[in-house]
């Protein structure tokens, strides 16, 4: 079977392509790659973690056994663990890399093999492609878990406490601890369940975990932090108000949110709130890194603050590359991935939650008033996205057409830029934008739009659909 790596490793349907035999093949290729490409300053150590999906613990065991069979020392987590905790352990232990068995926000039938590099972030495309090239070059070498544990070649160790300690250093934890904030966390049945309860135990904060049960079927949803998955939690919050509700995805590296009464918050507004907090309250400086599909409110904020804005392709690995260069204030993407300097060059949903709590503790104002202040200063920004079926074989022609024949205006505002380094994005003089971009592996075209009002967003999305009919 031909295994293809996507944005962040390999994902497939359990028992169809995601089998023990194929996981062992990928683990062997990964071991071969790391042995052939040693990284100065790292040890022959690998961190292996896993999420709450069906058989994830067994797939992680299989991975650890193959890595041990190739001479690596392995730290294997004993329980389902957030991806950012595994990434942090890779960096802290100077490991050559890490593997996280997770399919993140994908449907329950999927699982995945996420690769982490020595710096504690997602491996880049070149590394993933190189590992693909090592597939089936060597026979699979494996060492049984029981034997490897006897000689301590595989250590079963909880990596979460070290991650929690780092998070408490990242934020003003003393201020949060005294704040008396009421914080809700919708874990979407993922590995984030219980994290905030453990972090905030013994403080004055009241923490409520929603959808925290270990359910490999994720309560019948895909564990993605988007509004259609929030229904039961919205109903709960209307009856039991809190100051903020954060939502994490299946492996707790991405975030979404609701206000304390269950009203949906876009990831865009959460990112803008965090930028404002880091700049104004913390007095921090550096570059703002955002993916192309992220709100243009950030552009206006960076202009007002006098800080550099860098726009990347879609995928946190591009933001990670910028974070590794340094001088970064915040890195963020539309899908809810947020990364902080001085931590790991990786999205961390738990870190984002604590930083939002720090913001509320410092501001001592209701969340919705902070959002109103942002919109008063930088104007309203409304966002929409459509995923539509579009044949893979016609995508190239569509992108060529869009670059050659852009619309003259968006909602009566003249076009001022066309960006085509990842899909095609049209930007109008008034800040409105429309973007079309294909999925990396599926016959799906994503259409994104942002402007000042909800009705106008729908008009832009309809324009996007109309453009797809031109080829």
Secondary structure as GFF3:
##gff-version 3
##sequence-region A 1 471
A	DSSP	beta_strand	10	13	.	.	.	ID=ss1
A	DSSP	alpha_helix	20	36	.	.	.	ID=ss2
A	DSSP	beta_strand	43	50	.	.	.	ID=ss3
A	DSSP	alpha_helix	56	69	.	.	.	ID=ss4
A	DSSP	beta_strand	73	76	.	.	.	ID=ss5
A	DSSP	alpha_helix	83	92	.	.	.	ID=ss6
A	DSSP	beta_strand	95	101	.	.	.	ID=ss7
A	DSSP	beta_strand	110	117	.	.	.	ID=ss8
A	DSSP	alpha_helix	125	134	.	.	.	ID=ss9
A	DSSP	alpha_helix	145	150	.	.	.	ID=ss10
A	DSSP	beta_strand	154	156	.	.	.	ID=ss11
A	DSSP	alpha_helix	160	170	.	.	.	ID=ss12
A	DSSP	alpha_helix	173	177	.	.	.	ID=ss13
A	DSSP	beta_strand	182	186	.	.	.	ID=ss14
A	DSSP	alpha_helix	195	199	.	.	.	ID=ss15
A	DSSP	beta_strand	206	210	.	.	.	ID=ss16
A	DSSP	three_ten_helix	218	220	.	.	.	ID=ss17
A	DSSP	three_ten_helix	227	229	.	.	.	ID=ss18
A	DSSP	alpha_helix	231	239	.	.	.	ID=ss19
A	DSSP	beta_strand	244	248	.	.	.	ID=ss20
A	DSSP	beta_strand	255	259	.	.	.	ID=ss21
A	DSSP	beta_strand	264	265	.	.	.	ID=ss22
A	DSSP	alpha_helix	267	276	.	.	.	ID=ss23
A	DSSP	pi_helix	277	281	.	.	.	ID=ss24
A	DSSP	beta_strand	287	291	.	.	.	ID=ss25
A	DSSP	alpha_helix	297	305	.	.	.	ID=ss26
A	DSSP	beta_strand	309	312	.	.	.	ID=ss27
A	DSSP	alpha_helix	316	325	.	.	.	ID=ss28
A	DSSP	beta_strand	328	332	.	.	.	ID=ss29
A	DSSP	beta_strand	338	339	.	.	.	ID=ss30
A	DSSP	alpha_helix	349	363	.	.	.	ID=ss31
A	DSSP	alpha_helix	367	378	.	.	.	ID=ss32
A	DSSP	beta_strand	382	389	.	.	.	ID=ss33
A	DSSP	alpha_helix	392	404	.	.	.	ID=ss34
A	DSSP	beta_strand	409	410	.	.	.	ID=ss35
A	DSSP	beta_strand	413	419	.	.	.	ID=ss36
A	DSSP	beta_strand	424	428	.	.	.	ID=ss37
A	DSSP	beta_strand	433	438	.	.	.	ID=ss38
A	DSSP	beta_strand	444	451	.	.	.	ID=ss39
A	DSSP	alpha_helix	454	468	.	.	.	ID=ss40
###
